[in-house]
Amino acid sequence: MITCPACGHENRPEARFCDSCGAALVGAGNREVRKVVTILFCDVVGSTALGERVDPEPLRRLMGSYYEQMRAIVERHGGTVEKFIGDAVMAVFGVPQAHEDDALRAVRASAEMQAAAVLLELGIRIGINTGEVVAGEGETLVTGDAVNVAARLEQAAAPGETLIGSETRGLVRDAVETEETKPLELKGKAEPLQAHRVLVVDPDAPSVARRLDRPMVGRARELERLVGDFEHSATDRECHMFTLLGAAGVGKSRLVRAFLEATGERARVLRGRCLPYGEGITYWPVVEVLIQLGLDPDSVIGVSPVEAQLAFRKLLEDEAAKGPLVVYFDDLQWAEPTFLDLVEHIADWSRDAPIFLLCAARPDLLDLRPAWGGGKLNAVSLLLESLSAGDSALLVGELLEEIELDARMRTRIVDAAEGNPLFVEEMVAMVREDGIDADMAVPPTIQALLQARLDRLGGDERTVIERGAVEGKIFHRGAVLELAPEPVRAGVGMHLLALVRKELIRPDRTEVPGDDAFRFRHLLIRDAAYESVPKETRAALHEQFVAWLDSHAHLVEQDEIAGYHLEQAARYRAEIGSPDEVVAEQAFRRLAAAGRAALGRSDWSAARSLLRRAVALLPVGHPARSDVLPDYFFTLVESAEWDAARAAVAELQASSDERSQTFAKLFGAELDVVTERETGFTPLVAETFAAALETFERLQDPTGLAYASRLSALERWAALRWVEAIERFEIAAANASRAGMPYLEDDARSRIARAYALGPSPLPETIVRLQEFIRDHSDRPLALGGIHGALARVLASRGEIEAARAVPSAEELYLEAGMEVEATSAQYTRAWIARCAGDFEEEERLLRRMIARQEELKDRNYLSTGWMQLGWCLAEQRKDEEAQRALERSRELTIPEDVVDIIGLDALEAMLRARRGDLEEAQELATRALARAEETDHIEMWLDARWSATEVFELAGRGDEGKALLQESVEIAERYGHLVAAERARERLAAGV
């Protein structure tokens, strides 16, 4: 059967137009959808024994009555009997039309089925499960694992028992009392299944109770409007109809509660609620009002509609004569037309009666009655919009109460909920139930609500919104036209306007000249529409979209967008068992291009993610992967993802071509230097770098030359030979520029700046040079990170502390770029500023924080230096025992080729030993540190070695030598412009060493 999208009539499978209203049914018959439904299996217990005891004729009558009653109960609750299998009944709730309470309908139906079976003297068992299936639109046949689980639950149930799955329980938790069973070992399921035994079903409770006791946020203006209209009605003794419209969960009920609290005893309140389904529900809200008044409902509704209108209006007018009256009708979107006529009759004809008709409804009401309230001077409608991000954050805080949740998770909830209080409540409920590590997936309650809303759309409207969802939260009319089937295209514009009116989408700024853009009002609506499309169809639509995009748009992020859509197409084809290598390769090329573009703009996080996704599309060993692996490796090292970096090196090593194997040797050596305790920039490593340079020069490979020359320069950097390092980094920058690799050029410029700050150039000259660098690289954040850090360090060394602190933080620049290792090492600059300011406590705090992060990153390269610097800081504060522990930890991590650490540790240990009285060893260490420091270009190492040796020699009775070293320190510091070091040395000289 095919359901008409216009009138709901069930039509013949072959029909193209509705037999009832004539509306087109094009495309409705064979269209498949993915959706979440609730499946119910019911079986008679002991039917074989029953057949042996009972004659076939009465047995036939008994089973006929059983089938008839089971079907009637299922259909009364909005379900569909898909089939009878012997004595078993399979029913589905959610096809062809989904309802937000399908799970509750199924459980309530099961309770009635159990009761009916008792009267028939039959024992039945029932299993209910909720999950995703594939169904033909307008059909009841469903397929998916959720069906199998429902059948297994039924088989596991005892006679007279109903078992439900955890997904179903979550959707009915406040209307059904259950108890957990032992985990069930079900045939065909790898993991035990948690089932829940149904004990009590509340026929009136909502499936999920709202937190109407929570504080109301962000609705002060709307509340003031409501109260003002009520006061007008009460003062002028007029009937006013106030319709509060808003999407499900947006906060209508909470606002109404606040309004009723605000009016207090000023008015009598009568309430009525429209029901989504049931028998004899047309006047159900009237029945509830009459019961509250203590009247017999039949006295009003047991007559014709016109007489019912007159009688009910007269009754309300009589009540209003006693004082202001608030009549609150909720969920008018489910109202029958006859009841809507009654409400409008009261608004039109009530006179001299302070009746405030407060109607709450979803925007769907306007589909039933487009002119609702129109033309009435005493009627007003108010659309309740979503909360602001700030108000949503307040609500999250109120609901979390005692639960500690970090700012990141709070922000995720606020972003996902997009201002809908119900969505906020359900996401917080997930955190409460599953813990703070709960996945921020769409709560099943919200998924059911959105699915039901989409199922109420007409067939072509549904097609249009699904095509828009393929593009994303923001989509273009042209893309929908391209993706829509031919019969739907002519009406795309009309359907988009209808979706705007139904508050599902809204116009937005276009990124494609000459086209119109739209935005989903809520990302979850987009997700629900998208997920209803079968994966095979999704794959085809994503490919179609890329073709449209490439022919109609020219965006900066074109490769990234196209790569994403092709990636989805490839993934879905693989998931359904039809992998397409051509599509996967197309996706790889677009994502790889986008990743390199992200590297070019120093967006390391994006680059790493895009390149990771690119290589994941092709199998290990695919020739195309080796072209991307060097750039991917570089991003992995910068983010300290060592295991993934090693895997990339191993894959390059396994390749047969010389280029890949050379990269493997080059990067393998770099990894060893960075991560292994026993390896540093040894002569063997230097030879590896030099050999790689020769190979890439012979192969005329600009990419290889750029990477190899960078690592060759780093070898001089590690040796503290700053002049030579600057020369090599200039070569590396030129190679990177020729290769079109601005990120490597920026890295080289950054290191050149830092080498000038640490090397033998006078600091005033260095400041001028660095300021020129900043002007030349103002649009290159990666280069600026190092240049700013170098400038701040130099200014601090000059004693210009406030100026140093005012320099933009290199750490923040690196973090924004996603460079974890560089961001952590940049904290040295802040610690250095504190040291130059004489604030050793602050320096200690910063160093400890930096070390903790380096421990997390397993960054051995900087970690040993961090512990060494902390040891010096502690020694300055005379915390010698702690300084000794820091020294020992640094020694554990330091390798012989780590020049800066070896010199610093020897000088530090010499000072600590001398303080303990171990003067012989201390003098030997101090002398060695002095000699090694002289072999470098590192001015600060020269000064640190002299500072330590001065104290050692003084304690060893060699005071004159100590004073001579201090005098040298003053001369060196003044010559190079290290004013802080010069002043410290002079103060020590003045104090008599």
Secondary structure, 3 states (H helix, E strand, C coil): CEECCCCCCEECCCCCECCCCCCECCCCCCCEEEEEEEEEEEEECCHHHHHHHCCHHHHHHHHHHHHHHHHHHHHHCCCEEEEEECCEEEEEECCCCCCCCHHHHHHHHHHHHHHHHHHCCCCEEEEEEEEEEEEECCCCCEECHHHHHHHHHHHHCCCCCEEEEHHHHHHHCCCEEEEECCCECCCCCCCCECEEEEEEECCCCCCCCCCCCCCCCCCHHHHHHHHHHHHHHHHHCCCEEEEEECCCCCCHHHHHHHHHHHHHHHCEEEEEECCCCCCCCCCHHHHHHHHHCCCCCHHHHCCCHHHHHHHHHHHHHHHHCCCCEEEEEECHHHCCHHHHHHHHHHHHHCCCCCEEEEEEECCCHHHHCCCCCCCCCCEEEEECCCCCHHHHHHHHHHHHCCCCCCHHHHHHHHHHHCCCHHHHHHHHHHHHHHCCCCCCCCCHHHHHHHHHHHHCCCHHHHHHHHHHHHHCCEEEHHHHHHHCCHHHHCCHHHHHHHHHHCCCEEEECCCCCCCCEEEECCHHHHHHHHHCCCHHHHHHHHHHHHHHHHHHCCCCCHHHHHHHHHHHHHHHHHHCCCCCHHHHHHHHHHHHHHHHHHHHCCCHHHHHHHHHHHHHCCCCCCHHHHHHHHHHHHHHHHCCCHHHHHHHHHHHHHCCCHHHHHHHHHHHHHHHHHHCCCCCCCHHHHHHHHHHHHHHHHHCCHHHHHHHHHHHHHHHHHCCCHHHHHHHHHHHHHHHHHCCCHHHHHHHHHHHHHHHHHCCCCHHHHHHHHHHHHHHCCCCHHHHHHHHHHHHHHHHHCCCHHHHHHCCCHHHHHHHHCCHHHHHHCHHHHHHHHHHCCCHHHHHHHHHHHHHHHHHHCCHHHHHHHHHHHHHHHHHCCCHHHHHHHHHHHHHHCCCCCHHHHHHHHHHHHHHHHHHCCHHHHHHHHHHHHHHHHCCCCHHHHHHHHHHHHHHHHHCCCHHHHHHHHHHHHHHHHHHCCHHHHHHHHHHHHCCC
